[in-house]
Amino acid sequence: MNQAIIAEIMRSGEPDSILDFQILARESAKWEEEQRDAEFVQSEQVFCENIRKLVYA
């Protein structure tokens, strides 16, 4: 998420235009996707580590 864009919109007060809302929605969607990707990578790492433990146990 682009913190500078969000900060600028919020510094100017409430989002007051359709463009502000569109930017906030897009940045929120990006952030959510980044979070899902990070969670997926973490779960894959845990899965691989568990497989290694089973194979080398």
All heavy atoms as TSV, in Angstrom:
chain	resi	resn	atom	element	x	y	z
A	1	MET	N	N	0.855	-1.163	0.000
A	1	MET	CA	C	0.000	0.000	0.000
A	1	MET	C	C	0.901	1.225	0.000
A	1	MET	O	O	1.889	1.286	0.705
A	1	MET	CB	C	-0.910	-0.021	1.218
A	1	MET	CG	C	-1.787	1.177	1.288
A	1	MET	SD	S	-3.192	1.185	2.427
A	1	MET	CE	C	-2.880	0.012	3.640
A	2	ASN	N	N	0.543	2.205	-0.789
A	2	ASN	CA	C	1.327	3.423	-0.878
A	2	ASN	C	C	0.923	4.372	0.252
A	2	ASN	O	O	-0.064	5.096	0.155
A	2	ASN	CB	C	1.127	4.071	-2.240
A	2	ASN	CG	C	2.089	5.198	-2.481
A	2	ASN	OD1	O	2.558	5.844	-1.544
A	2	ASN	ND2	N	2.391	5.439	-3.732
A	3	GLN	N	N	1.726	4.363	1.300
A	3	GLN	CA	C	1.415	5.154	2.491
A	3	GLN	C	C	1.391	6.649	2.190
A	3	GLN	O	O	0.624	7.393	2.790
A	3	GLN	CB	C	2.424	4.850	3.597
A	3	GLN	CG	C	2.345	3.443	4.112
A	3	GLN	CD	C	1.035	3.171	4.822
A	3	GLN	OE1	O	0.400	4.048	5.369
A	3	GLN	NE2	N	0.619	1.926	4.808
A	4	ALA	N	N	2.234	7.117	1.270
A	4	ALA	CA	C	2.284	8.545	0.953
A	4	ALA	C	C	0.963	9.016	0.349
A	4	ALA	O	O	0.467	10.096	0.695
A	4	ALA	CB	C	3.445	8.831	0.002
A	5	ILE	N	N	0.396	8.223	-0.517
A	5	ILE	CA	C	-0.888	8.592	-1.129
A	5	ILE	C	C	-1.975	8.644	-0.071
A	5	ILE	O	O	-2.749	9.613	-0.004
A	5	ILE	CB	C	-1.275	7.600	-2.248
A	5	ILE	CG1	C	-0.320	7.725	-3.430
A	5	ILE	CG2	C	-2.711	7.825	-2.702
A	5	ILE	CD1	C	-0.499	6.659	-4.491
A	6	ILE	N	N	-2.037	7.623	0.751
A	6	ILE	CA	C	-3.049	7.572	1.813
A	6	ILE	C	C	-2.868	8.744	2.769
A	6	ILE	O	O	-3.835	9.417	3.133
A	6	ILE	CB	C	-2.965	6.240	2.584
A	6	ILE	CG1	C	-3.139	5.051	1.645
A	6	ILE	CG2	C	-3.972	6.200	3.720
A	6	ILE	CD1	C	-4.425	5.002	0.881
A	7	ALA	N	N	-1.628	9.016	3.159
A	7	ALA	CA	C	-1.357	10.115	4.092
A	7	ALA	C	C	-1.787	11.454	3.503
A	7	ALA	O	O	-2.377	12.283	4.203
A	7	ALA	CB	C	0.121	10.144	4.450
A	8	GLU	N	N	-1.514	11.658	2.228
A	8	GLU	CA	C	-1.895	12.926	1.592
A	8	GLU	C	C	-3.405	13.103	1.568
A	8	GLU	O	O	-3.923	14.181	1.863
A	8	GLU	CB	C	-1.328	12.992	0.168
A	8	GLU	CG	C	-1.665	14.274	-0.562
A	8	GLU	CD	C	-1.104	15.517	0.115
A	8	GLU	OE1	O	-0.033	15.450	0.727
A	8	GLU	OE2	O	-1.774	16.577	0.025
A	9	ILE	N	N	-4.124	12.064	1.242
A	9	ILE	CA	C	-5.592	12.145	1.220
A	9	ILE	C	C	-6.123	12.429	2.618
A	9	ILE	O	O	-6.974	13.295	2.807
A	9	ILE	CB	C	-6.209	10.852	0.646
A	9	ILE	CG1	C	-5.902	10.746	-0.850
A	9	ILE	CG2	C	-7.721	10.827	0.882
A	9	ILE	CD1	C	-6.275	9.419	-1.466
A	10	MET	N	N	-5.595	11.720	3.603
A	10	MET	CA	C	-6.096	11.891	4.965
A	10	MET	C	C	-5.665	13.232	5.560
A	10	MET	O	O	-6.400	13.829	6.332
A	10	MET	CB	C	-5.621	10.733	5.844
A	10	MET	CG	C	-6.122	9.374	5.359
A	10	MET	SD	S	-7.855	9.317	4.854
A	10	MET	CE	C	-8.634	9.202	6.440
A	11	ARG	N	N	-4.506	13.740	5.191
A	11	ARG	CA	C	-4.033	15.025	5.684
A	11	ARG	C	C	-4.944	16.163	5.191
A	11	ARG	O	O	-5.167	17.140	5.879
A	11	ARG	CB	C	-2.590	15.269	5.239
A	11	ARG	CG	C	-1.958	16.475	5.841
A	11	ARG	CD	C	-0.471	16.672	5.514
A	11	ARG	NE	N	0.041	16.047	4.308
A	11	ARG	CZ	C	0.750	14.913	4.273
A	11	ARG	NH1	N	1.016	14.267	5.395
A	11	ARG	NH2	N	1.194	14.417	3.146
A	12	SER	N	N	-5.481	15.981	3.996
A	12	SER	CA	C	-6.355	17.011	3.440
A	12	SER	C	C	-7.748	16.977	4.065
A	12	SER	O	O	-8.608	17.761	3.712
A	12	SER	CB	C	-6.468	16.849	1.923
A	12	SER	OG	O	-7.177	15.663	1.601
A	13	GLY	N	N	-7.950	16.099	5.020
A	13	GLY	CA	C	-9.259	15.947	5.662
A	13	GLY	C	C	-9.892	14.658	5.207
A	13	GLY	O	O	-9.220	13.678	4.955
A	14	GLU	N	N	-11.179	14.657	5.112
A	14	GLU	CA	C	-11.895	13.473	4.652
A	14	GLU	C	C	-11.724	13.313	3.149
A	14	GLU	O	O	-11.570	14.300	2.438
A	14	GLU	CB	C	-13.391	13.614	4.967
A	14	GLU	CG	C	-13.708	13.616	6.433
A	14	GLU	CD	C	-13.426	12.295	7.085
A	14	GLU	OE1	O	-13.719	11.248	6.497
A	14	GLU	OE2	O	-12.880	12.307	8.204
A	15	PRO	N	N	-11.759	12.078	2.675
A	15	PRO	CA	C	-11.764	11.903	1.216
A	15	PRO	C	C	-12.969	12.652	0.657
A	15	PRO	O	O	-14.087	12.464	1.112
A	15	PRO	CB	C	-11.920	10.397	1.031
A	15	PRO	CG	C	-11.538	9.797	2.346
A	15	PRO	CD	C	-11.818	10.826	3.386
A	16	ASP	N	N	-12.730	13.550	-0.271
A	16	ASP	CA	C	-13.817	14.428	-0.705
A	16	ASP	C	C	-14.147	14.333	-2.184
A	16	ASP	O	O	-14.955	15.091	-2.689
A	16	ASP	CB	C	-13.501	15.874	-0.340
A	16	ASP	CG	C	-12.186	16.344	-0.931
A	16	ASP	OD1	O	-11.501	15.538	-1.585
A	16	ASP	OD2	O	-11.851	17.520	-0.731
A	17	SER	N	N	-13.523	13.403	-2.862
A	17	SER	CA	C	-13.842	13.263	-4.272
A	17	SER	C	C	-13.936	11.784	-4.619
A	17	SER	O	O	-13.439	10.918	-3.892
A	17	SER	CB	C	-12.770	13.924	-5.144
A	17	SER	OG	O	-11.568	13.183	-5.091
A	18	ILE	N	N	-14.549	11.526	-5.733
A	18	ILE	CA	C	-14.656	10.150	-6.202
A	18	ILE	C	C	-13.260	9.581	-6.422
A	18	ILE	O	O	-12.991	8.428	-6.086
A	18	ILE	CB	C	-15.502	10.080	-7.488
A	18	ILE	CG1	C	-16.958	10.411	-7.152
A	18	ILE	CG2	C	-15.384	8.722	-8.161
A	18	ILE	CD1	C	-17.868	10.520	-8.342
A	19	LEU	N	N	-12.358	10.413	-6.937
A	19	LEU	CA	C	-10.992	9.955	-7.167
A	19	LEU	C	C	-10.327	9.542	-5.860
A	19	LEU	O	O	-9.650	8.514	-5.802
A	19	LEU	CB	C	-10.172	11.048	-7.850
A	19	LEU	CG	C	-8.723	10.694	-8.170
A	19	LEU	CD1	C	-8.653	9.458	-9.067
A	19	LEU	CD2	C	-8.026	11.874	-8.809
A	20	ASP	N	N	-10.521	10.323	-4.784
A	20	ASP	CA	C	-9.965	9.952	-3.482
A	20	ASP	C	C	-10.478	8.592	-3.044
A	20	ASP	O	O	-9.710	7.752	-2.577
A	20	ASP	CB	C	-10.323	10.988	-2.411
A	20	ASP	CG	C	-9.533	12.278	-2.531
A	20	ASP	OD1	O	-8.552	12.321	-3.311
A	20	ASP	OD2	O	-9.903	13.248	-1.846
A	21	PHE	N	N	-11.773	8.368	-3.189
A	21	PHE	CA	C	-12.347	7.083	-2.792
A	21	PHE	C	C	-11.821	5.947	-3.666
A	21	PHE	O	O	-11.554	4.853	-3.178
A	21	PHE	CB	C	-13.874	7.128	-2.832
A	21	PHE	CG	C	-14.474	7.878	-1.670
A	21	PHE	CD1	C	-15.001	9.138	-1.837
A	21	PHE	CD2	C	-14.483	7.315	-0.395
A	21	PHE	CE1	C	-15.544	9.833	-0.755
A	21	PHE	CE2	C	-15.016	7.993	0.686
A	21	PHE	CZ	C	-15.548	9.262	0.498
A	22	GLN	N	N	-11.653	6.230	-4.955
A	22	GLN	CA	C	-11.117	5.210	-5.856
A	22	GLN	C	C	-9.682	4.854	-5.481
A	22	GLN	O	O	-9.306	3.680	-5.469
A	22	GLN	CB	C	-11.183	5.684	-7.305
A	22	GLN	CG	C	-12.572	5.738	-7.857
A	22	GLN	CD	C	-12.628	6.377	-9.241
A	22	GLN	OE1	O	-11.774	7.177	-9.596
A	22	GLN	NE2	N	-13.644	6.013	-10.007
A	23	ILE	N	N	-8.890	5.872	-5.161
A	23	ILE	CA	C	-7.506	5.632	-4.758
A	23	ILE	C	C	-7.467	4.823	-3.466
A	23	ILE	O	O	-6.714	3.851	-3.353
A	23	ILE	CB	C	-6.745	6.967	-4.592
A	23	ILE	CG1	C	-6.531	7.625	-5.959
A	23	ILE	CG2	C	-5.406	6.750	-3.889
A	23	ILE	CD1	C	-6.030	9.052	-5.879
A	24	LEU	N	N	-8.279	5.218	-2.489
A	24	LEU	CA	C	-8.315	4.484	-1.225
A	24	LEU	C	C	-8.747	3.036	-1.437
A	24	LEU	O	O	-8.172	2.113	-0.853
A	24	LEU	CB	C	-9.240	5.178	-0.227
A	24	LEU	CG	C	-8.723	6.506	0.335
A	24	LEU	CD1	C	-9.815	7.180	1.154
A	24	LEU	CD2	C	-7.483	6.300	1.163
A	25	ALA	N	N	-9.742	2.825	-2.278
A	25	ALA	CA	C	-10.217	1.463	-2.553
A	25	ALA	C	C	-9.133	0.642	-3.236
A	25	ALA	O	O	-8.892	-0.515	-2.873
A	25	ALA	CB	C	-11.466	1.507	-3.423
A	26	ARG	N	N	-8.462	1.241	-4.213
A	26	ARG	CA	C	-7.405	0.523	-4.928
A	26	ARG	C	C	-6.245	0.179	-3.991
A	26	ARG	O	O	-5.754	-0.945	-3.987
A	26	ARG	CB	C	-6.897	1.365	-6.101
A	26	ARG	CG	C	-5.849	0.651	-6.933
A	26	ARG	CD	C	-5.360	1.476	-8.106
A	26	ARG	NE	N	-4.616	2.628	-7.608
A	26	ARG	CZ	C	-4.885	3.893	-7.925
A	26	ARG	NH1	N	-5.874	4.169	-8.746
A	26	ARG	NH2	N	-4.177	4.884	-7.434
A	27	GLU	N	N	-5.832	1.140	-3.177
A	27	GLU	CA	C	-4.723	0.901	-2.257
A	27	GLU	C	C	-5.105	-0.141	-1.199
A	27	GLU	O	O	-4.288	-0.965	-0.807
A	27	GLU	CB	C	-4.269	2.208	-1.603
A	27	GLU	CG	C	-3.612	3.179	-2.569
A	27	GLU	CD	C	-2.377	2.613	-3.240
A	27	GLU	OE1	O	-1.560	1.960	-2.564
A	27	GLU	OE2	O	-2.220	2.832	-4.459
A	28	SER	N	N	-6.360	-0.107	-0.752
A	28	SER	CA	C	-6.825	-1.113	0.214
A	28	SER	C	C	-6.809	-2.504	-0.407
A	28	SER	O	O	-6.395	-3.475	0.235
A	28	SER	CB	C	-8.237	-0.777	0.700
A	28	SER	OG	O	-8.218	0.408	1.454
A	29	ALA	N	N	-7.245	-2.598	-1.647
A	29	ALA	CA	C	-7.246	-3.881	-2.342
A	29	ALA	C	C	-5.816	-4.394	-2.510
A	29	ALA	O	O	-5.553	-5.593	-2.330
A	29	ALA	CB	C	-7.932	-3.756	-3.696
A	30	LYS	N	N	-4.880	-3.495	-2.853
A	30	LYS	CA	C	-3.473	-3.898	-2.978
A	30	LYS	C	C	-2.953	-4.417	-1.644
A	30	LYS	O	O	-2.257	-5.430	-1.596
A	30	LYS	CB	C	-2.613	-2.712	-3.414
A	30	LYS	CG	C	-2.721	-2.339	-4.853
A	30	LYS	CD	C	-1.761	-1.182	-5.117
A	30	LYS	CE	C	-1.966	-0.549	-6.457
A	30	LYS	NZ	N	-1.088	0.620	-6.637
A	31	TRP	N	N	-3.273	-3.707	-0.570
A	31	TRP	CA	C	-2.804	-4.110	0.750
A	31	TRP	C	C	-3.345	-5.483	1.114
A	31	TRP	O	O	-2.616	-6.337	1.608
A	31	TRP	CB	C	-3.222	-3.064	1.783
A	31	TRP	CG	C	-2.722	-3.384	3.151
A	31	TRP	CD1	C	-1.471	-3.145	3.647
A	31	TRP	CD2	C	-3.448	-4.039	4.192
A	31	TRP	NE1	N	-1.378	-3.598	4.937
A	31	TRP	CE2	C	-2.577	-4.152	5.301
A	31	TRP	CE3	C	-4.739	-4.529	4.309
A	31	TRP	CZ2	C	-2.976	-4.747	6.488
A	31	TRP	CZ3	C	-5.117	-5.121	5.496
A	31	TRP	CH2	C	-4.247	-5.215	6.564
A	32	GLU	N	N	-4.639	-5.695	0.861
A	32	GLU	CA	C	-5.246	-6.991	1.169
A	32	GLU	C	C	-4.587	-8.102	0.355
A	32	GLU	O	O	-4.333	-9.196	0.880
A	32	GLU	CB	C	-6.746	-6.944	0.907
A	32	GLU	CG	C	-7.503	-6.109	1.916
A	32	GLU	CD	C	-8.959	-5.896	1.558
A	32	GLU	OE1	O	-9.409	-6.387	0.491
A	32	GLU	OE2	O	-9.648	-5.222	2.337
A	33	GLU	N	N	-4.300	-7.834	-0.905
A	33	GLU	CA	C	-3.646	-8.846	-1.740
A	33	GLU	C	C	-2.232	-9.142	-1.222
A	33	GLU	O	O	-1.811	-10.303	-1.168
A	33	GLU	CB	C	-3.575	-8.368	-3.189
A	33	GLU	CG	C	-2.973	-9.391	-4.118
A	33	GLU	CD	C	-2.980	-8.968	-5.569
A	33	GLU	OE1	O	-3.480	-7.867	-5.893
A	33	GLU	OE2	O	-2.476	-9.737	-6.389
A	34	GLU	N	N	-1.514	-8.089	-0.829
A	34	GLU	CA	C	-0.175	-8.288	-0.276
A	34	GLU	C	C	-0.233	-9.132	0.995
A	34	GLU	O	O	0.623	-9.999	1.210
A	34	GLU	CB	C	0.484	-6.941	0.024
A	34	GLU	CG	C	0.861	-6.165	-1.217
A	34	GLU	CD	C	1.250	-4.722	-0.916
A	34	GLU	OE1	O	1.220	-4.309	0.266
A	34	GLU	OE2	O	1.571	-3.997	-1.866
A	35	GLN	N	N	-1.243	-8.896	1.827
A	35	GLN	CA	C	-1.393	-9.662	3.058
A	35	GLN	C	C	-1.691	-11.128	2.755
A	35	GLN	O	O	-1.118	-12.027	3.368
A	35	GLN	CB	C	-2.500	-9.074	3.943
A	35	GLN	CG	C	-2.166	-7.712	4.492
A	35	GLN	CD	C	-0.910	-7.721	5.327
A	35	GLN	OE1	O	-0.762	-8.523	6.228
A	35	GLN	NE2	N	0.019	-6.846	5.016
A	36	ARG	N	N	-2.593	-11.373	1.797
A	36	ARG	CA	C	-2.910	-12.756	1.414
A	36	ARG	C	C	-1.675	-13.456	0.853
A	36	ARG	O	O	-1.405	-14.611	1.167
A	36	ARG	CB	C	-4.039	-12.787	0.382
A	36	ARG	CG	C	-5.419	-12.595	0.963
A	36	ARG	CD	C	-6.508	-12.929	-0.035
A	36	ARG	NE	N	-6.398	-12.200	-1.291
A	36	ARG	CZ	C	-6.911	-10.993	-1.527
A	36	ARG	NH1	N	-7.593	-10.376	-0.578
A	36	ARG	NH2	N	-6.762	-10.416	-2.695
A	37	ASP	N	N	-0.920	-12.746	0.016
A	37	ASP	CA	C	0.291	-13.330	-0.557
A	37	ASP	C	C	1.295	-13.683	0.538
A	37	ASP	O	O	1.906	-14.754	0.517
A	37	ASP	CB	C	0.936	-12.384	-1.573
A	37	ASP	CG	C	0.132	-12.245	-2.853
A	37	ASP	OD1	O	-0.806	-13.048	-3.068
A	37	ASP	OD2	O	0.437	-11.326	-3.637
A	38	ALA	N	N	1.464	-12.768	1.487
A	38	ALA	CA	C	2.409	-13.009	2.581
A	38	ALA	C	C	1.965	-14.195	3.428
A	38	ALA	O	O	2.789	-15.032	3.819
A	38	ALA	CB	C	2.543	-11.755	3.444
A	39	GLU	N	N	0.674	-14.290	3.703
A	39	GLU	CA	C	0.160	-15.415	4.481
A	39	GLU	C	C	0.348	-16.724	3.724
A	39	GLU	O	O	0.691	-17.751	4.317
A	39	GLU	CB	C	-1.313	-15.196	4.819
A	39	GLU	CG	C	-1.543	-14.092	5.828
A	39	GLU	CD	C	-3.011	-13.710	5.981
A	39	GLU	OE1	O	-3.879	-14.328	5.319
A	39	GLU	OE2	O	-3.281	-12.779	6.750
A	40	PHE	N	N	0.143	-16.700	2.410
A	40	PHE	CA	C	0.323	-17.903	1.598
A	40	PHE	C	C	1.785	-18.349	1.629
A	40	PHE	O	O	2.078	-19.528	1.830
A	40	PHE	CB	C	-0.119	-17.652	0.154
A	40	PHE	CG	C	0.127	-18.824	-0.746
A	40	PHE	CD1	C	-0.708	-19.922	-0.706
A	40	PHE	CD2	C	1.198	-18.831	-1.624
A	40	PHE	CE1	C	-0.481	-21.020	-1.528
A	40	PHE	CE2	C	1.438	-19.924	-2.441
A	40	PHE	CZ	C	0.595	-21.009	-2.397
A	41	VAL	N	N	2.699	-17.405	1.447
A	41	VAL	CA	C	4.121	-17.733	1.464
A	41	VAL	C	C	4.505	-18.319	2.818
A	41	VAL	O	O	5.218	-19.317	2.899
A	41	VAL	CB	C	4.980	-16.492	1.130
A	41	VAL	CG1	C	6.447	-16.735	1.435
A	41	VAL	CG2	C	4.800	-16.106	-0.328
A	42	GLN	N	N	4.013	-17.712	3.877
A	42	GLN	CA	C	4.327	-18.209	5.215
A	42	GLN	C	C	3.783	-19.625	5.406
A	42	GLN	O	O	4.477	-20.499	5.932
A	42	GLN	CB	C	3.763	-17.280	6.282
A	42	GLN	CG	C	4.136	-17.706	7.685
A	42	GLN	CD	C	3.584	-16.772	8.737
A	42	GLN	OE1	O	2.688	-15.986	8.484
A	42	GLN	NE2	N	4.119	-16.857	9.933
A	43	SER	N	N	2.555	-19.874	4.968
A	43	SER	CA	C	1.991	-21.214	5.133
A	43	SER	C	C	2.745	-22.234	4.284
A	43	SER	O	O	2.936	-23.381	4.706
A	43	SER	CB	C	0.497	-21.229	4.804
A	43	SER	OG	O	0.277	-21.011	3.431
A	44	GLU	N	N	3.208	-21.823	3.103
A	44	GLU	CA	C	4.008	-22.714	2.264
A	44	GLU	C	C	5.335	-23.035	2.934
A	44	GLU	O	O	5.805	-24.175	2.891
A	44	GLU	CB	C	4.264	-22.078	0.889
A	44	GLU	CG	C	3.074	-22.121	-0.025
A	44	GLU	CD	C	2.740	-23.527	-0.459
A	44	GLU	OE1	O	3.620	-24.223	-1.000
A	44	GLU	OE2	O	1.597	-23.937	-0.245
A	45	GLN	N	N	5.941	-22.046	3.588
A	45	GLN	CA	C	7.204	-22.280	4.281
A	45	GLN	C	C	7.015	-23.249	5.435
A	45	GLN	O	O	7.833	-24.147	5.639
A	45	GLN	CB	C	7.788	-20.957	4.773
A	45	GLN	CG	C	8.283	-20.072	3.651
A	45	GLN	CD	C	8.657	-18.680	4.112
A	45	GLN	OE1	O	8.200	-18.209	5.153
A	45	GLN	NE2	N	9.474	-18.006	3.331
A	46	VAL	N	N	5.942	-23.098	6.177
A	46	VAL	CA	C	5.648	-23.998	7.286
A	46	VAL	C	C	5.400	-25.407	6.747
A	46	VAL	O	O	5.910	-26.391	7.290
A	46	VAL	CB	C	4.440	-23.496	8.110
A	46	VAL	CG1	C	3.962	-24.551	9.096
A	46	VAL	CG2	C	4.794	-22.206	8.837
A	47	PHE	N	N	4.643	-25.509	5.682
A	47	PHE	CA	C	4.361	-26.805	5.068
A	47	PHE	C	C	5.660	-27.492	4.641
A	47	PHE	O	O	5.883	-28.672	4.948
A	47	PHE	CB	C	3.433	-26.626	3.860
A	47	PHE	CG	C	3.188	-27.888	3.091
A	47	PHE	CD1	C	2.330	-28.857	3.575
A	47	PHE	CD2	C	3.828	-28.107	1.876
A	47	PHE	CE1	C	2.109	-30.028	2.870
A	47	PHE	CE2	C	3.619	-29.271	1.166
A	47	PHE	CZ	C	2.756	-30.233	1.668
A	48	CYS	N	N	6.529	-26.750	3.959
A	48	CYS	CA	C	7.792	-27.331	3.499
A	48	CYS	C	C	8.660	-27.757	4.678
A	48	CYS	O	O	9.298	-28.814	4.631
A	48	CYS	CB	C	8.540	-26.334	2.614
A	48	CYS	SG	S	7.750	-26.092	1.007
A	49	GLU	N	N	8.689	-26.957	5.710
A	49	GLU	CA	C	9.470	-27.313	6.898
A	49	GLU	C	C	8.925	-28.586	7.540
A	49	GLU	O	O	9.691	-29.456	7.957
A	49	GLU	CB	C	9.468	-26.166	7.905
A	49	GLU	CG	C	10.326	-26.412	9.115
A	49	GLU	CD	C	11.797	-26.615	8.788
A	49	GLU	OE1	O	12.292	-26.041	7.796
A	49	GLU	OE2	O	12.456	-27.368	9.524
A	50	ASN	N	N	7.614	-28.712	7.598
A	50	ASN	CA	C	7.005	-29.923	8.166
A	50	ASN	C	C	7.328	-31.153	7.319
A	50	ASN	O	O	7.585	-32.228	7.866
A	50	ASN	CB	C	5.498	-29.750	8.324
A	50	ASN	CG	C	5.141	-28.805	9.438
A	50	ASN	OD1	O	5.933	-28.581	10.359
A	50	ASN	ND2	N	3.963	-28.215	9.371
A	51	ILE	N	N	7.332	-30.997	6.015
A	51	ILE	CA	C	7.688	-32.113	5.130
A	51	ILE	C	C	9.145	-32.502	5.363
A	51	ILE	O	O	9.471	-33.689	5.466
A	51	ILE	CB	C	7.457	-31.742	3.645
A	51	ILE	CG1	C	5.965	-31.549	3.378
A	51	ILE	CG2	C	8.067	-32.784	2.711
A	51	ILE	CD1	C	5.127	-32.791	3.595
A	52	ARG	N	N	10.038	-31.512	5.468
A	52	ARG	CA	C	11.450	-31.815	5.739
A	52	ARG	C	C	11.600	-32.584	7.041
A	52	ARG	O	O	12.376	-33.530	7.121
A	52	ARG	CB	C	12.263	-30.513	5.811
A	52	ARG	CG	C	12.696	-30.005	4.484
A	52	ARG	CD	C	13.679	-28.848	4.629
A	52	ARG	NE	N	13.372	-27.893	3.602
A	52	ARG	CZ	C	12.715	-26.763	3.755
A	52	ARG	NH1	N	12.318	-26.390	4.925
A	52	ARG	NH2	N	12.456	-25.988	2.744
A	53	LYS	N	N	10.867	-32.174	8.060
A	53	LYS	CA	C	10.942	-32.869	9.359
A	53	LYS	C	C	10.502	-34.315	9.208
A	53	LYS	O	O	11.096	-35.216	9.804
A	53	LYS	CB	C	10.082	-32.150	10.394
A	53	LYS	CG	C	10.669	-30.848	10.862
A	53	LYS	CD	C	9.727	-30.150	11.829
A	53	LYS	CE	C	10.249	-28.802	12.257
A	53	LYS	NZ	N	9.284	-28.092	13.121
A	54	LEU	N	N	9.436	-34.547	8.441
A	54	LEU	CA	C	8.953	-35.912	8.247
A	54	LEU	C	C	9.953	-36.754	7.456
A	54	LEU	O	O	10.184	-37.922	7.776
A	54	LEU	CB	C	7.598	-35.894	7.504
A	54	LEU	CG	C	6.410	-35.413	8.323
A	54	LEU	CD1	C	5.192	-35.275	7.407
A	54	LEU	CD2	C	6.111	-36.382	9.447
A	55	VAL	N	N	10.536	-36.159	6.429
A	55	VAL	CA	C	11.457	-36.903	5.573
A	55	VAL	C	C	12.740	-37.234	6.319
A	55	VAL	O	O	13.268	-38.340	6.199
A	55	VAL	CB	C	11.778	-36.079	4.298
A	55	VAL	CG1	C	12.947	-36.689	3.517
A	55	VAL	CG2	C	10.540	-35.983	3.413
A	56	TYR	N	N	13.229	-36.289	7.104
A	56	TYR	CA	C	14.509	-36.501	7.772
A	56	TYR	C	C	14.380	-36.974	9.214
A	56	TYR	O	O	15.366	-37.069	9.931
A	56	TYR	CB	C	15.338	-35.210	7.728
A	56	TYR	CG	C	15.716	-34.838	6.301
A	56	TYR	CD1	C	15.166	-33.713	5.710
A	56	TYR	CD2	C	16.576	-35.636	5.563
A	56	TYR	CE1	C	15.488	-33.373	4.401
A	56	TYR	CE2	C	16.893	-35.304	4.252
A	56	TYR	CZ	C	16.358	-34.165	3.685
A	56	TYR	OH	O	16.675	-33.855	2.391
A	57	ALA	N	N	13.167	-37.316	9.626
A	57	ALA	CA	C	12.968	-37.788	11.010
A	57	ALA	C	C	13.460	-39.206	11.196
A	57	ALA	O	O	13.577	-40.003	10.355
A	57	ALA	CB	C	11.492	-37.700	11.381
